[in-house]
């Protein structure tokens, strides 16, 4: 039996159930799962995973295998307009999908040619995607997902895993001797670079002094950003990104192909 | 659909009120036709609530199901309700006049309907159903109507239940 629930404001409400599956089961065997790493960009067949998910603060009791849908209220027709996410429980899997305005299908006239041709009026419908934004499997206590940004409505607090640097952290970072802003303000640094500062800036600050020096020397050689008085002259977001990439040691030389390269996606592998 | 269904459940739950009144006042529209068999009508009156209940139980099968997977506490509530129900009888016996009766009966239906936890129908007991208050694992208190003899939360078997309203469920 599959069950469908919806999240309205902070509350989950019961929608329906049916004997057959609502969407296709998530097949762990056909995907590659990677421990969540903000600096990694997923390929199509890759999913991030969070193991021991129930240990996290942002775990929700809806994921409990003992969760009873009798505990929540039945949804009211007026609630659908405010639905922000849905949950689908089937075969021991808990699927979650973020509902955005684009998934509402209001008043569409469709020619259905699956049998004898007929005109179908679609009114007040919500599209359920084939691929869920997150899937929790209780048997191995693991959450699978692709984009963390879509999950903050469903698991409040999960966005902390890939947070933006606070203004204070940005200020501390740009105050480093090797950074000189020219034409951009610390206040106006964009979201993506803030996320990189949160991630790479933290890694840098945990290094020993000698490693820091070695890293900056490496960055100056590789980043391709103008240097003046021993400091990077940051004139744009791109300059800042290049410096951050260099501080993450993403520039390398592929000796057999004889190419200088930059890695736009990195993760730690163990072998 | 759900509205009519709940109204019918409420009606069958308080139908004894109507029956007691009809018998008490010896209201018998077919007295002349039936002659010495007029008492048959009173038997029909008594059987009627049982029929309503059988119909409401079959309607319950059409309700949307939900699941209860774990309960942390469980107590029977048959006795609490029976006391309330007996009060209906005494009120019905003491009502005088048709207008008073319909007003009181109408109000009883209205309040039973909106109070939402009062789908208690003693005839369910006759058919072997019991009334329980349970707390689910999410610590939500619900009324569960079930034929099972439930005693121990640990041995509670998870299963599908029908939603009469957000607080009342029936295992059928």
Interface residues (C-beta under 8 A of the other chain):
Chain A: X1 X3 X14 X16 X17 X61 X64 X65 X66 X67 X68 X69 X70 X71 X72 X73 X74
Chain B: X64 X65 X66 X67 X68 X69 X70 X136 X137 X138 X140 X142 X158 X160 X161 X163 X165 X166 X169
